[in-house]
Amino acid sequence: MSKPPAQTVHDELLLELGDPSGTSDSAFLDPLSAAEQGELLAAIRRTRRAQKNALDTAIDKGLGMAPLLLRGPLKRILFP
């Protein structure tokens, strides 16, 4: 299996922002240096991880109100 081509920070940032094809106008990133783009990418990824962790915690707390035997099936039904 071959490795995918190496991506630039600019390309990774576009992917993270939701443009997998890289076809959108990315001129808004031009004023940022590669280092600044890297910092922005890291900040976006940190924030998304924090959001996911907070959501997972909230879901677990919410399901904690259900009887223990129903928690697993409820989680699988609500979040397939």
Backbone bond lengths (Angstrom), bond angles and torsions (degrees), N, CA, C in turn:
res aa  C-N    CA-C-N  psi(-1)  N-CA   C-N-CA  omega(-1)  CA-C   N-CA-C  phi
1 M - - - 1.432 - - 1.529 108.26 -
2 S 1.331 117.53 128.20 1.456 120.16 -177.64 1.519 110.94 -85.76
3 K 1.328 114.78 152.40 1.454 120.31 179.46 1.523 109.14 -78.70
4 P 1.352 116.99 145.80 1.451 118.36 176.24 1.528 109.70 -67.85
5 P 1.334 117.36 155.84 1.460 118.37 -179.79 1.525 111.04 -62.47
6 A 1.316 114.94 148.13 1.459 119.75 -179.86 1.528 109.39 -63.83
7 Q 1.329 115.71 139.09 1.446 120.26 -179.17 1.525 109.78 -106.41
8 T 1.301 114.53 149.30 1.456 118.75 175.15 1.523 108.50 -82.00
9 V 1.312 116.10 165.48 1.467 121.07 177.03 1.533 108.53 -58.85
10 H 1.330 115.53 -38.96 1.468 121.25 179.00 1.535 110.53 -57.75
11 D 1.335 116.39 -46.90 1.470 120.92 179.69 1.528 111.37 -64.80
12 E 1.328 116.57 -42.94 1.466 119.90 179.29 1.521 110.97 -63.40
13 L 1.324 116.14 -37.84 1.464 120.80 179.24 1.525 110.25 -65.05
14 L 1.330 117.23 -42.69 1.467 119.96 177.10 1.528 111.13 -62.33
15 L 1.328 116.70 -40.26 1.466 120.17 177.27 1.528 110.45 -62.47
16 E 1.314 116.04 -43.89 1.465 120.59 -178.60 1.525 110.92 -65.60
17 L 1.322 116.69 -31.91 1.460 121.26 179.73 1.524 112.55 -82.39
18 G 1.331 116.97 -2.94 1.463 120.30 173.62 1.504 115.22 100.36
19 D 1.304 118.62 24.94 1.463 121.20 176.64 1.522 108.93 -120.75
20 P 1.347 117.14 78.78 1.459 119.78 -175.08 1.520 114.00 -63.63
21 S 1.331 117.39 -26.71 1.463 119.31 -178.58 1.522 111.79 -85.20
22 G 1.331 116.63 -18.95 1.455 120.10 -178.41 1.517 112.74 71.97
23 T 1.335 116.39 20.78 1.459 120.12 -175.38 1.518 113.97 -92.35
24 S 1.328 118.13 -11.38 1.461 118.86 -178.52 1.523 110.21 -74.44
25 D 1.311 115.41 164.16 1.456 120.86 178.65 1.526 108.28 -71.22
26 S 1.292 116.62 112.74 1.464 120.62 -177.13 1.519 111.16 -103.77
27 A 1.303 117.40 23.47 1.463 121.12 -179.15 1.523 111.74 -61.56
28 F 1.325 116.93 -25.57 1.462 119.63 179.73 1.526 112.13 -63.92
29 L 1.323 117.46 -18.53 1.463 120.97 178.43 1.527 112.63 -89.66
30 D 1.321 117.18 -14.06 1.467 120.91 -175.67 1.524 114.29 -58.52
31 P 1.334 120.17 -38.51 1.475 118.72 -179.92 1.531 113.57 -66.37
32 L 1.312 117.80 -16.18 1.467 121.07 -178.39 1.524 110.43 -88.64
33 S 1.321 115.83 137.41 1.465 119.91 174.56 1.532 108.45 -72.83
34 A 1.325 116.08 169.29 1.466 120.23 178.62 1.532 110.28 -60.43
35 A 1.332 116.58 -38.26 1.471 119.99 179.44 1.529 110.72 -65.55
36 E 1.330 116.33 -41.50 1.469 120.10 178.91 1.523 111.14 -67.25
37 Q 1.325 116.51 -37.43 1.459 119.75 175.70 1.521 110.61 -63.61
38 G 1.329 116.19 -38.66 1.464 120.71 177.05 1.521 111.49 -63.43
39 E 1.332 116.27 -41.30 1.470 120.12 177.78 1.530 110.69 -64.67
40 L 1.330 116.46 -41.97 1.461 120.53 178.43 1.521 110.67 -62.96
41 L 1.319 116.53 -43.84 1.469 120.95 178.56 1.523 110.58 -60.23
42 A 1.321 117.04 -45.55 1.471 120.93 179.60 1.526 110.51 -63.25
43 A 1.332 117.63 -41.06 1.468 121.13 179.58 1.527 111.34 -64.96
44 I 1.320 116.79 -40.86 1.472 120.21 178.78 1.522 109.71 -63.98
45 R 1.320 116.66 -45.09 1.471 119.74 -179.28 1.528 111.60 -65.03
46 R 1.335 117.53 -40.49 1.475 120.88 177.05 1.524 110.78 -61.36
47 T 1.319 115.68 -43.82 1.458 120.46 -178.30 1.519 110.87 -66.00
48 R 1.312 117.14 -41.38 1.473 119.82 179.02 1.522 111.19 -65.32
49 R 1.342 116.55 -38.83 1.475 119.47 176.60 1.522 110.39 -63.33
50 A 1.329 116.51 -43.33 1.464 120.57 -179.95 1.525 110.58 -63.63
51 Q 1.330 117.00 -40.64 1.468 120.39 177.57 1.524 110.86 -62.91
52 K 1.338 115.95 -44.33 1.464 119.74 -179.82 1.519 110.78 -62.57
53 N 1.330 116.67 -43.40 1.462 120.20 179.09 1.525 111.33 -63.09
54 A 1.339 116.90 -41.55 1.468 120.55 179.04 1.527 110.71 -65.16
55 L 1.324 116.90 -40.29 1.461 120.60 178.66 1.530 110.59 -66.31
56 D 1.328 117.12 -43.26 1.469 120.37 178.33 1.534 110.99 -60.84
57 T 1.323 116.53 -41.41 1.468 120.89 178.25 1.521 110.75 -63.39
58 A 1.333 116.68 -43.98 1.457 120.61 179.53 1.527 111.45 -63.64
59 I 1.325 116.59 -40.49 1.471 120.58 178.02 1.525 109.94 -63.26
60 D 1.322 116.49 -46.20 1.467 119.90 -179.71 1.526 111.60 -62.16
61 K 1.339 116.60 -40.58 1.460 119.71 177.68 1.521 111.04 -65.89
62 G 1.320 116.82 -39.71 1.457 120.66 178.61 1.516 111.78 -65.09
63 L 1.326 116.08 -42.65 1.460 119.85 179.06 1.527 111.15 -71.67
64 G 1.327 116.88 -18.74 1.458 120.64 178.17 1.521 112.30 -63.65
65 M 1.324 116.94 -17.34 1.460 120.70 178.79 1.534 111.50 -79.19
66 A 1.337 116.14 -18.35 1.463 120.41 179.35 1.532 109.25 -82.81
67 P 1.315 116.60 153.47 1.466 119.08 176.20 1.531 110.81 -57.46
68 L 1.307 116.08 145.90 1.462 122.42 -174.35 1.528 112.80 -51.51
69 L 1.322 117.57 -43.41 1.472 120.42 -177.14 1.530 112.93 -68.09
70 L 1.320 117.79 -19.76 1.463 120.59 -179.14 1.525 113.25 -95.01
71 R 1.304 118.91 -12.46 1.467 121.05 -173.89 1.521 113.09 -61.87
72 G 1.319 117.69 -47.67 1.470 121.12 179.61 1.517 112.05 -60.25
73 P 1.357 117.56 -54.59 1.468 118.43 178.62 1.528 113.06 -59.56
74 L 1.334 117.48 -38.94 1.467 119.91 178.71 1.520 111.32 -62.57
75 K 1.318 116.55 -42.74 1.464 120.39 -179.84 1.526 110.81 -63.44
76 R 1.343 116.98 -41.10 1.458 120.28 179.34 1.528 111.79 -68.45
77 I 1.334 117.59 -34.11 1.465 121.08 179.58 1.531 110.26 -73.64
78 L 1.320 116.58 -45.91 1.465 120.44 -174.82 1.532 112.80 -77.03
79 F 1.321 116.52 -30.11 1.469 120.67 -175.72 1.511 110.45 -132.30
80 P 1.346 117.00 73.59 1.468 120.46 -176.50 1.510 113.88 -66.34
